[in-house]
Amino acid sequence: MDRASDRHILGSRLAEGLDPADIARRALASDIVVAPGNVFGRSQSACNFLGFNVSQCAEPRIFKMIAATMGK
């Protein structure tokens, strides 16, 4: 069963100048799903956050992709 309550999302604040929507698009091109923070609320106050599914964070490719999209 896949219920919303079974998903654990971790929000991470990005450094200034990084665009979470751009990172999410680049990640998706590598079959990795992350979400810009603003998809989690109506107030649009999380524009510098990126959401990760914690259950996927055990995969090293997640962190390689993040480092690559952040220019590190």
C-alpha positions in Angstrom: 0.0 0.0 0.0 1.3 3.4 -0.9 -0.2 6.1 1.2 0.9 9.7 1.5 1.6 9.1 5.2 4.2 6.4 4.2 6.3 9.0 2.3 8.9 10.8 4.3 10.0 14.1 2.7 13.0 16.0 3.9 13.2 19.7 3.0 16.6 21.1 2.5 17.4 24.9 2.2 19.5 25.7 -0.9 22.2 28.2 -1.1 21.3 31.6 -2.5 21.3 31.6 -6.3 20.3 28.0 -6.7 16.9 27.4 -8.4 15.1 24.4 -6.9 12.9 24.0 -10.0 15.9 23.9 -12.3 17.5 21.2 -10.0 14.3 19.2 -10.0 14.2 19.3 -13.9 17.8 18.2 -14.1 17.3 15.5 -11.6 14.2 14.2 -13.5 16.4 13.8 -16.6 18.4 11.3 -14.5 15.3 9.5 -13.3 15.6 11.1 -9.9 12.5 12.8 -8.4 13.0 15.7 -6.1 10.5 18.6 -5.6 10.9 22.4 -5.4 9.8 23.5 -1.9 6.9 25.5 -3.2 5.0 22.4 -4.3 4.3 21.7 -0.6 2.2 24.7 0.1 0.2 27.6 -1.2 2.1 30.4 0.4 5.0 30.1 -2.0 7.3 30.8 1.0 9.6 27.8 0.4 11.1 29.0 -2.9 14.7 28.2 -1.7 13.9 24.6 -0.5 14.2 21.3 -2.2 12.2 18.2 -1.1 13.7 14.7 -1.1 12.0 11.4 -0.4 14.2 10.1 2.5 13.8 6.5 1.4 15.7 7.2 -1.8 18.6 8.9 0.0 20.5 5.6 0.5 21.3 5.7 -3.2 24.7 7.3 -3.9 23.5 8.6 -7.3 21.1 11.0 -5.5 24.0 12.9 -3.9 26.1 12.7 -7.1 23.3 14.4 -9.0 22.8 17.0 -6.3 26.5 17.9 -6.3 26.6 18.0 -10.1 23.6 20.3 -10.3 24.9 22.6 -7.6 28.2 22.9 -9.5 30.4 21.1 -6.9 
